[in-house]
Amino acid sequence: MSRAKETRGEGRGPAAGRPEGNGNEKPPDPRRLRGRDGEEIARRYLRRRLYQIMETNYRSRYGELDIIARRGNIIAFIEVKARRDKRLGEPYESVGPRKQAQIRRMASIWLAEHQHDEKIGDYDFRFDVISVMLNEEGAAASIEHIKDAFQ
C-alpha cells in the first residue's frame, strides 16, 4: 500500500456553482453533497496526475464504484470518502471489510461487462481509496490517495 498526501486548498468548492432550485424540493442530503464534492475533487486530483477517468458512478444492483481510472498499464477502482472533520476518524477508515467486498464485487461485474474490450487483459488492476478532508466552503483541505489500499 502506498500513500500520497496533498494538503492545500483546491480553490472554490464544487458546491459553489450549484443552482439554488425553485424552493419546492426537499433539502439535499448533506452526505450526498459532501460525497459529490469529494468525488469532483478526486477527479481533478487524478487528472492532474495523468490518470484517464474511464467511468464515474458505475452502478449495478450491488452498489456503486465511484471512479474507474487508468494510468499506464493499471486500472484503478477508486472509492472516494470525504469528511468535514475527523470526529469519526479519517475518511479512509470507513472503507472496512464489508465495503471492500462490495467494491470487489462491483469491479468483477465491471470487468465481466468489459471482457470483450481488446486490451482489457493487458492491464493490472488495483483498489485505491482517496480520502478528502473538506473545509467549510467545500474545498479540499487535504487529499490522501492510498494506492492498492486492499486486495
C-alpha positions as CSV (number, residue, x, y, z in Angstrom):
1,M,0.0,0.0,0.0
2,S,1.4,3.4,-1.0
3,R,0.1,6.7,0.1
4,A,0.3,10.2,-1.4
5,K,-0.9,13.1,0.7
6,E,-1.6,16.6,-0.5
7,T,-2.6,19.4,1.7
8,R,-3.7,22.7,0.2
9,G,-6.8,24.4,-0.9
10,E,-8.4,23.5,-4.2
11,G,-10.0,26.9,-4.8
12,R,-13.7,27.2,-4.5
13,G,-15.6,24.0,-3.7
14,P,-17.7,22.2,-6.3
15,A,-20.8,23.3,-4.4
16,A,-20.2,27.0,-5.3
17,G,-21.8,26.7,-8.8
18,R,-24.9,24.7,-7.9
19,P,-28.3,26.1,-8.8
20,E,-30.5,27.1,-5.9
21,G,-33.6,25.4,-7.3
22,N,-37.2,26.7,-7.0
23,G,-37.7,26.1,-3.3
24,N,-40.1,23.2,-3.7
25,E,-37.5,20.5,-3.4
26,K,-36.7,18.9,-0.1
27,P,-33.3,20.0,1.1
28,P,-30.4,17.9,-0.3
29,D,-28.8,15.3,1.9
30,P,-25.6,16.9,3.2
31,R,-23.8,13.5,3.0
32,R,-24.7,13.2,-0.7
33,L,-23.5,16.7,-1.4
34,R,-20.3,16.0,0.5
35,G,-19.8,12.8,-1.5
36,R,-20.4,14.6,-4.7
37,D,-17.9,17.4,-3.8
38,G,-15.3,14.8,-2.7
39,E,-15.7,12.9,-6.0
40,E,-15.2,16.0,-8.1
41,I,-12.1,17.0,-6.1
42,A,-10.8,13.4,-6.5
43,R,-11.4,13.5,-10.3
44,R,-9.4,16.8,-10.6
45,Y,-6.7,15.4,-8.4
46,L,-6.4,12.2,-10.6
47,R,-6.4,14.2,-13.9
48,R,-3.5,16.4,-12.6
49,R,-1.6,13.1,-12.0
50,L,-2.3,12.0,-15.6
51,Y,-5.0,9.4,-14.9
52,Q,-7.6,8.9,-17.5
53,I,-11.1,8.8,-16.0
54,M,-12.8,5.8,-17.7
55,E,-16.1,5.9,-15.8
56,T,-17.7,7.5,-12.8
57,N,-20.5,6.4,-10.6
58,Y,-20.8,3.0,-12.2
59,R,-23.9,1.3,-10.7
60,S,-25.4,-2.2,-10.5
61,R,-27.8,-3.7,-8.1
62,Y,-24.9,-4.4,-5.8
63,G,-23.7,-0.8,-5.4
64,E,-21.6,1.8,-7.0
65,L,-18.0,2.3,-8.0
66,D,-17.1,6.0,-7.5
67,I,-14.3,6.2,-10.1
68,I,-12.6,3.8,-12.5
69,A,-9.4,5.3,-13.8
70,R,-6.4,4.2,-15.9
71,R,-2.8,5.2,-15.8
72,G,-0.2,3.4,-17.7
73,N,-1.0,-0.3,-17.5
74,I,-3.1,0.0,-14.3
75,I,-6.8,0.3,-14.0
76,A,-7.8,1.5,-10.5
77,F,-11.2,1.1,-8.9
78,I,-11.3,4.0,-6.6
79,E,-13.5,4.6,-3.6
80,V,-13.8,8.3,-2.5
81,K,-14.5,9.2,1.0
82,A,-15.0,12.9,2.1
83,R,-15.5,14.4,5.5
84,R,-15.5,17.8,7.1
85,D,-14.0,16.7,10.4
86,K,-12.2,13.8,12.0
87,R,-14.7,13.0,14.8
88,L,-15.4,9.6,13.2
89,G,-11.7,9.2,12.2
90,E,-10.0,9.6,8.8
91,P,-12.3,9.2,5.8
92,Y,-10.5,6.2,4.5
93,E,-11.1,4.3,7.8
94,S,-14.8,3.9,6.8
95,V,-13.8,1.5,3.9
96,G,-14.0,-1.6,6.0
97,P,-14.2,-5.3,5.1
98,R,-17.9,-5.1,4.0
99,K,-17.3,-2.1,1.8
100,Q,-14.2,-3.7,0.3
101,A,-16.2,-6.8,-0.6
102,Q,-18.8,-4.7,-2.3
103,I,-16.2,-2.8,-4.3
104,R,-14.5,-6.1,-5.3
105,R,-17.9,-7.5,-6.4
106,M,-18.6,-4.3,-8.4
107,A,-15.2,-4.5,-10.0
108,S,-15.8,-8.1,-11.1
109,I,-19.1,-7.1,-12.7
110,W,-17.5,-4.1,-14.5
111,L,-14.7,-6.4,-15.7
112,A,-17.2,-9.0,-16.9
113,E,-19.0,-6.3,-18.9
114,H,-15.8,-5.2,-20.5
115,Q,-14.2,-8.6,-21.1
116,H,-14.6,-8.2,-24.8
117,D,-12.6,-5.0,-24.9
118,E,-9.5,-5.8,-26.8
119,K,-6.8,-4.7,-24.4
120,I,-8.5,-5.3,-21.0
121,G,-6.3,-8.3,-20.4
122,D,-3.2,-6.2,-20.7
123,Y,-4.0,-4.2,-17.6
124,D,-3.2,-4.8,-13.9
125,F,-6.0,-3.9,-11.5
126,R,-6.0,-2.4,-8.1
127,F,-8.3,-0.9,-5.4
128,D,-7.5,2.6,-4.3
129,V,-9.1,4.9,-1.7
130,I,-9.0,8.7,-2.0
131,S,-9.6,10.4,1.3
132,V,-10.7,14.0,1.2
133,M,-11.0,16.4,4.1
134,L,-13.2,19.4,3.2
135,N,-13.1,22.9,4.6
136,E,-16.2,24.9,5.4
137,E,-16.5,26.1,1.8
138,G,-16.5,22.6,0.5
139,A,-12.9,22.8,-1.0
140,A,-10.2,20.3,-0.2
141,A,-8.2,21.0,2.9
142,S,-6.3,17.7,2.3
143,I,-6.3,14.8,-0.1
144,E,-4.8,11.4,0.6
145,H,-4.5,8.8,-2.2
146,I,-4.0,5.3,-0.9
147,K,-2.9,3.1,-3.8
148,D,-3.5,-0.6,-3.6
149,A,-5.5,0.0,-0.4
150,F,-6.8,-3.6,-0.2
151,Q,-6.8,-6.8,-2.3
